Amino acid sequence: MQAGDPSTTGSPLERSPLLVCVHGWLLSGRLWQPLTEALSPDWECWTPDLPGFGGAPRPRGLQPSLASYGRWLAEAAREQAGDRPVVLVGHSLGGSLVVHAAPHLGSQLAGVVQVASGGGVFQPRPFRMVRRGGAAFLRWRPGWLAQLPGTEAIRSPLVAELRAARGLLASSMQRGAVRQLPSLVAQLQVPSLWLVGSRDTVMEPRYVRHLAGYSPEHQVEVLEGEGHLPMRTAPVATAALLSTWLEEQGWPRRSAEVQSLASPRSWSSASCA
């Protein structure tokens, strides 16, 4: 780039971060659409389909485990963001992938946001029931429904790759993986925001608070009356909490960044670089 190019001004932490939004089990990137619309145009979001889910195939060599998917997520986020800071946003199981990806991003990671994601307490009987229920659904799901018009809203669970879906569910509920979560969260070197619906019966607020408590610098916000999918049922309220938190960390909105880069002072500084 030539001197004077406004894109060369400012350190990465002075630039608006890219929000990388990671969906949960059997879902896809479209999960985040209401929230990304509520955040636009102030904050840029990237909402990929995890490999094996939505419309993304699982590449050869990507193992269906939290650790392997965490490495994939960090590499994909870095490629998408370039030299911009990254805020990882995870929902449910996607939150576990976020904490596995965090160490691989190093100083480029600017923050972590967890939505309906918590745990860190191994519960043999409930986990066994979830594994059995999930396996039964995958075995008997009517995949042919995904080919019918008007079924886009329920398509993701019907087309998720069997090995990826089974592997991630099993990986997330192993005793070692569950007990590893608190140590991964404790290693976070960035601020974290934890959002949970007061009526979430999949991930109850007490489990979110429990895991959040291991993070050195965390904030927990409860969305009253909401369940497990607040990004869809209450996108405006969720976006307001997230936007406020981002600004409190000192990160500029995209509109403010554009104005700063367009100002005569910024151009003058760039020309002298």
PEVENMO-V552078 format. One record per pair of residues at least 4 apart in sequence whose ideal C-beta (glycine too) atoms are under 7 Angstrom apart, sorted by the first residue. I is the first residue (numbers start at 1). J is the second residue. D is the distance in whole Angstrom. If there is no record, write none. Layout:
<<I	J	D> <I	J	D>>
This chain:
<<1	5	5> <1	7	7> <1	8	5> <3	270	7> <3	271	6> <3	273	5> <4	267	7> <4	270	5> <4	271	5> <5	270	7> <6	261	4> <6	266	6> <6	267	7> <6	270	6> <8	270	6> <8	273	7> <9	261	6> <9	266	5> <9	269	6> <9	270	5> <10	14	4> <10	15	6> <12	83	6> <12	84	6> <12	85	5> <13	85	6> <13	110	7> <15	84	5> <15	85	7> <15	257	6> <16	43	7> <16	44	7> <16	251	6> <16	252	5> <16	253	6> <16	254	5> <16	257	5> <17	84	6> <17	85	4> <17	86	6> <17	87	5> <17	110	5> <17	251	5> <18	44	6> <18	46	6> <18	80	7> <18	81	4> <18	84	5> <18	86	6> <19	43	6> <19	44	7> <19	45	4> <19	87	5> <19	89	5> <20	46	5> <20	77	5> <20	80	7> <20	86	6> <20	88	5> <20	89	7> <21	32	4> <21	45	5> <21	46	7> <21	47	5> <21	89	4> <22	73	6> <22	88	7> <22	89	7> <22	90	5> <22	91	7> <22	94	4> <22	97	6> <22	98	6> <23	27	4> <23	28	6> <23	29	6> <23	31	5> <23	50	7> <23	91	6> <23	94	5> <24	91	5> <24	92	3> <24	93	4> <24	94	5> <25	92	7> <25	93	4> <25	168	6> <25	169	6> <26	53	7> <26	156	6> <26	157	4> <26	160	5> <26	165	6> <27	31	5> <27	53	7> <27	156	5> <28	49	5> <28	53	6> <28	54	3> <28	156	4> <29	47	4> <29	48	5> <29	49	5> <29	54	6> <31	91	7> <31	231	7> <31	232	7> <32	36	5> <32	45	7> <32	47	4> <32	231	6> <33	37	6> <34	38	7> <34	231	6> <34	232	5> <34	235	4> <35	39	6> <35	231	4> <35	235	5> <35	238	6> <35	239	6> <36	40	6> <36	45	4> <36	47	6> <38	235	4> <38	236	5> <38	239	4> <39	43	4> <39	45	6> <39	239	5> <39	242	7> <39	243	7> <41	254	6> <41	255	7> <42	243	7> <42	253	4> <42	254	6> <42	255	6> <43	243	7> <43	246	7> <43	253	7> <43	254	7> <44	254	6> <46	80	5> <48	76	6> <49	53	5> <49	54	3> <49	55	6> <49	56	4> <50	56	7> <50	69	7> <51	56	5> <51	57	7> <51	58	4> <51	59	6> <51	62	6> <51	72	7> <51	164	7> <52	56	7> <52	58	4> <52	160	6> <52	161	4> <52	164	3> <53	156	6> <53	160	5> <53	164	7> <54	156	6> <58	62	5> <58	161	6> <58	164	5> <62	68	6> <62	72	6> <63	68	4> <64	163	6> <64	164	5> <64	167	2> <64	168	5> <64	171	7> <65	69	7> <65	167	6> <65	171	5> <66	70	6> <66	96	6> <66	97	6> <66	100	5> <66	171	5> <66	172	6> <66	177	6> <67	71	7> <67	100	6> <68	72	7> <69	73	6> <69	97	5> <69	168	7> <70	74	7> <70	97	5> <70	100	3> <70	101	4> <70	104	7> <71	75	6> <71	104	6> <72	76	6> <73	77	6> <73	97	6> <73	101	4> <74	78	6> <74	101	4> <74	104	3> <74	105	5> <75	79	6> <76	80	6> <77	81	6> <77	86	5> <77	88	7> <77	101	7> <77	105	7> <78	105	7> <78	108	6> <81	86	5> <85	108	6> <85	110	4> <86	105	6> <86	108	5> <86	109	6> <86	110	6> <87	110	5> <87	111	4> <87	113	6> <88	98	4> <88	101	6> <88	102	7> <88	109	7> <88	112	5> <89	113	4> <89	115	7> <90	94	4> <90	95	4> <90	97	6> <90	98	4> <90	114	6> <90	115	7> <90	117	6> <91	95	7> <91	115	5> <91	116	6> <91	117	7> <91	231	7> <92	116	5> <92	117	6> <92	203	6> <92	228	7> <93	97	7> <93	168	7> <93	172	6> <94	98	6> <95	99	7> <95	114	4> <95	117	3> <96	100	7> <96	172	6> <96	181	7> <97	101	6> <98	102	6> <98	112	6> <98	114	7> <99	181	7> <99	184	4> <99	185	6> <100	184	7> <101	105	7> <102	109	6> <102	112	6> <102	188	6> <103	187	7> <105	109	4> <109	190	6> <110	190	6> <110	251	7> <111	190	5> <111	191	5> <111	192	7> <111	249	6> <112	188	6> <112	190	6> <112	192	4> <113	193	5> <113	242	6> <114	192	7> <114	194	5> <115	195	5> <115	230	7> <115	231	6> <116	196	6> <116	197	7> <116	200	6> <116	202	7> <116	203	5> <116	228	5> <117	203	6> <117	208	7> <118	203	5> <118	207	4> <118	208	4> <118	210	6> <118	211	4> <118	212	7> <119	178	6> <119	181	6> <119	207	5> <119	211	6> <120	178	6> <120	181	4> <120	182	4> <120	210	6> <120	211	5> <121	207	7> <121	210	7> <122	175	5> <122	178	4> <122	179	6> <123	127	6> <124	128	6> <125	129	7> <126	130	6> <127	131	6> <127	173	4> <128	132	6> <129	133	6> <130	134	6> <130	173	7> <131	135	6> <131	169	6> <131	170	7> <131	173	6> <132	136	6> <133	137	6> <134	138	6> <134	169	5> <135	139	6> <135	166	7> <136	140	6> <137	141	6> <138	162	6> <138	165	6> <138	166	6> <141	157	7> <141	158	6> <142	158	7> <143	158	5> <143	159	7> <145	151	5> <145	154	7> <145	158	6> <146	151	6> <146	155	5> <146	158	4> <146	159	5> <151	155	6> <154	158	7> <155	159	6> <156	160	6> <160	164	7> <160	165	5> <161	165	6> <162	166	6> <163	167	6> <164	168	6> <165	169	6> <166	170	6> <167	171	6> <168	172	6> <169	173	7> <170	174	7> <171	177	6> <172	177	6> <173	178	7> <174	178	7> <175	179	6> <176	180	6> <180	184	6> <181	185	6> <181	211	6> <182	186	6> <182	211	7> <182	214	5> <183	187	7> <185	211	6> <185	214	4> <185	215	5> <186	214	4> <188	192	6> <188	215	5> <188	216	7> <191	217	5> <191	249	6> <192	212	7> <192	215	5> <192	217	7> <192	218	5> <193	219	5> <193	221	7> <193	242	7> <193	245	5> <194	208	5> <194	212	4> <194	218	6> <194	219	7> <194	220	5> <195	221	5> <195	223	6> <195	230	6> <195	238	6> <195	241	6> <196	200	6> <196	203	7> <196	205	5> <196	208	4> <196	222	6> <197	223	5> <197	226	3> <197	227	5> <197	228	7> <197	230	5> <198	205	6> <198	222	5> <198	223	7> <198	224	5> <198	225	6> <198	226	7> <199	225	6> <199	226	6> <199	227	5> <200	204	6> <200	205	7> <200	227	5> <200	228	5> <202	228	4> <203	207	6> <203	208	6> <203	228	7> <205	209	6> <205	222	6> <206	210	6> <207	211	7> <208	212	6> <208	220	7> <209	213	6> <209	220	6> <212	218	5> <212	220	5> <219	245	7> <221	241	5> <223	230	5> <223	234	6> <223	237	6> <223	238	7> <226	230	4> <226	233	6> <226	234	5> <227	233	7> <229	233	6> <230	234	5> <230	238	5> <231	235	6> <231	238	5> <234	238	6> <235	239	6> <236	240	6> <237	241	7> <238	242	6> <239	243	6> <240	244	6> <241	245	6> <242	246	6> <243	247	7> <244	248	6> <245	249	7> <246	251	5> <247	251	7> <252	256	4> <252	257	5> <254	258	6> <255	259	7> <256	260	6> <257	261	6> <258	262	6> <259	263	7> <260	266	6> <261	266	5> <264	268	6> <265	269	6> <266	270	6> <267	271	6> <268	272	7> <269	273	7>>
